[in-house]
Amino acid sequence: MLRRPYGPSKLPVSAIVFGGIVVKDLPQERANAVVRRAFDRGVNYFDVAPTYGTPEALLGPALAELPRSEVFLACKTTKRDAAGARAELENSLKTLQVEHLDLYQFHAVGSQADVDRILAPGGALETFVRAKERGRVRHLGFSAHDEDAGLRLLEAYPFDSALFPVNWVSLCADVFGRRLLEACKAKGVSALALKAMARCAWSGTRDPRYPFLWYQPETDPELAALALRYTLAQGVTAAVPPGHEELFWRAVDVAERYRAPDGEELRRLEARAEELTPLFPVPPKA
């Protein structure tokens, strides 16, 4: 498994992240087996959030079977106030059955209003800083679907990482992601990729094979692999595949034999991207 250094600590993390949604609603025994198989194949970076539903409770027992020192465990909160973030952090630690998180993140920062609330007196950043000082979390970061909001957070505090869409269609169209990638590089912040294997928004009826995906994944195996390789070539530390077990294993396969796309492959990807509407930036709600 390809591993890359995370943040200022340079901890080696797997280039493919195990997103907790992969085990959503599975029986505990099955979740344990999926987590163990991922770990045995070199995946040491696991990411989850309370808003995902069952995965947090399932990952607790599953990860308890692995050496804690060999697991990089990330979690998130959607709470923007200090008290709410503190309560959710403590509940996540209890549910995940751990004394600390390796990474704690503001989840789905989507507007300047979100940033205002996080940074304000009594905002969630206060909880994050105190939790790091107490050793309850080791690294701090955020996930964002709004590029300007992400850029503002990077200016406001020395985060260790930023998790955001690094998607082939949006990057080829140069409409989302490039500015955040450049800012992360300039500041020495680990860029973590979402939606590397996403294609576009659903049109009409959603494919029942992917019940937990709000977007259409790229289902052509060759193109999906190329899209992921393209994202991994953008200077990112790691990528979170779609929350679907088959697509997760496909991503693991890619990382085990990773090579950057060549010129002909890039031209093919760019030509295909021109036929699609970028998933990001997300249009504002009417």
N, C-alpha and C positions, 0 to 999 in steps of 0.2 A: 504494500500500500504506500502510495506517495504521501510523504509527510513534509510539512512546512513549518517554519518557526512562527509562533504566535506572539504578537505584541512585543513590548520592551523586554519581557522575560525570556523570549525566544524559545518557549516551550514547544516541543515538536508535536503538532497535532495532525491528524489525518486530513488529507485534502478533501475527503468526503465526510460530511457530517451526518450522523444518524438523527434525523428529525423524528421527534416523538410520535408524530401522527402515523408513522409506519406501523405502530402497534395499537393504534386506536381501536378500542372495543374488542380486542382479542382476549381469549382466555389467558389467565396468568401464565400457565405452563407454556403456551405457544409464544407469548411475549418473551419469556425467559429464553426460549430456544432461538428466537430471532436475534435478540440482543447478543447472546453468546456467539452465534455464528458471525455476526458483524465484528465483534471483538476479535475472534479468532482469525478473521481476514484482515486485521490490521486497523480497523476503525476504533479510534479511542476518543473521539469527540462526539458527545451526545447533547442534544438540544431539545428543550421542552418548554411548555408554558401552561399555566393553569387554564387559560382559555381554550386549550385543545381538548379538554374533557378528560377522558380516562387515562391518557398516556402518562401523566405525572404519577398517578397511583400505581400504574403498571411498571414504570421504570424503576421505582423504588426497590421492590424486591428483586427485579431482574439485575439491576446494577449491583445489588448487595452481594451477588455471587461472583463479582469480579474484583480484582485488586484495586482498591480506591485510588492508590497512588498512580495507577496506570490509566485512569479515566479522567478526561477533561469534561466536566459537567457544566452546562450552561442552562440558565433559566431566565425568565422574563416576567415583567409586570406591566399591566396596562394602567396601573394607578399612577396618578400624577401628583398626589399630595404625599407629604412625608408620612403621615399616620397610616394611610392606606397602603403605601408601599412597604412600610415596616411590617404591618400585619400580614400582607401577602408573602413577603420574604420568609417570615417565620413559619407560615403554613407550608410553603414549598419545601423548606428545609426538613420539616417534620414528615411531609408526604414522601419526599425522596429519600428519607432515612439517612441523611448526611449531616455532618457538622458544619460544612462549608460548601459553597458553590465556587467553581473555578471562574465563572463569568456570570455576572448579573446584568440584565439589559432592560432599558426602557423598550416596551413592546409597541410596535406599529405606530411610531411617531408620524403623524400624517398632516400636521398643520403648524403654523406659527403659534396658534393658540395653545397647542400641546406644549411647545417649547416654553412659552411664557409661564405656564403652570408648573412645569418641571423646574425651571430656574428661579422662580419666585421665592421669597421667604416662606418657609413652611412647605416648599415644594419637594418632590420626590428625590431630587438630587441630594438633599440633606441626608435622607435615609441611606442612599447609596454610599456617600462618603463615610458616614459613621459606621456602616456595616463593613466597609473595607478596613477602616481603622481597627475594628474589633476582630478582624480575621474571619468574619462570617462569609465574606466574598473576597476573592483574590484579584479579580479584574473587573473593570466596569466598561459597559458599552451600551449600544442602542441598536434597534432595528428601525428602519424608516422606509416609507414608500413615497415620501415627499423629499425631493433633492434639496430644495432650499432649507427645509427644516433640518435635514441632516447636516448641511454645511454650517448652519448656525450653531448646532450643538458642538461640532468639532471646534468652533472658535471659542465656545464658552467654557470648555473643560477639557483636560487632557485625557480623553477616553483611550482605552487600550484597543478597542475595535469598533467597527461600524458594520452592521449587517444590512444590506440593501440589495435591490434587484440589479444584477449584472447579467442582463439578458441580451442574447444575440440580436434579436429583432430591433430592440430599442437602441442598442449600441451601433448597429449598422446604419440605422436612421439618424444617429447622433441626436436623440431626443431625451435620453435619460441615462444617467450613470457615469458618464465620462468625468464630469466635474467632481463628483464624490471620489472616484478613483484617484484623480489627480491630487485632491486635498489629502486623502489618506496617505498617499505616497510622500507628499511634502512634509507631513507631520509625523511620519513613522508609525501610523496607526494601521493595524491589520484590517484590510478590507475583506469582509465575509460576504459571500454571494448567495442571494436568493434568486429563484426563477431561472436558473441557467438552462433548464430543459423545458421551459414554458414556450408555447407557440404563440397563442393569442387568446382573446376572450372567447368564451363559448358563444356560438351562434345557434339559436334554436334550442333543441333539447340537449341536455348534458349527457355525456357518455356514462351509462350506469357502472362501467368498470372503474370509474374514478370518483367515488361518492364524496371524498373529502377535498377535492380540488375545485377551487372557484374559477380556475382558468383551464384552458385546453393545453395539455402537455403535448410535446412533440412525440408522436407514437412511431414514426419511422425509426427503426433502431440505428441505422447509419447516420441519419441526420441528427438524432438526439445525442448520439455520441460525439459528433462533430461540434454541436452546440455547446456541450459541456467542456470539451477540450478548448474551444474558443474562450469560454469564460475563465477556465483555469490558466489560460495564457495571458490574462489581463493584469497579472500581478496580485491576484487575490490569494489569501492564505488558505481558504477552504470554501466549499460550496455545499449548500443544503439541497439535496435532490427533492423532487416532488414527494408528497406524503402518500406514497403507494409502494408496497413492498417490491413488486416486479421492477419498477423504475429505479428504486434504491439499489437493487442488486446490479442493474445495468450500469449505474453510475460507479459502483465499486469496481466492476470489470474495467471500465474506462480508466480509472485512477491506477489500477494495477499495471496497466501497460501504457501509461500516458506518454504522449508526445504532442508538442505544439502543432497546430495546423500549418500546412505548407501553403504556398501562394495559390495553387490551384484549388485547394480546399476552401480557402478564404473567399475566393471569387465565387465558388459555388454557393457558399453560405450567404454571401451578400446578395446574390441574384435571387435566392429563395426568399430572403428577408424582404426584398422589394415588393413581393407579392402579398405581404401580410401587413396588418395594422398593428403597430406596437402596443403591447399590453401596458406599458408605462411610457409617459406619465398617465396615471388614472384620471380620466375626465372628471371634473367637479360634478357633484350631484346637482340636479336641477332644483 
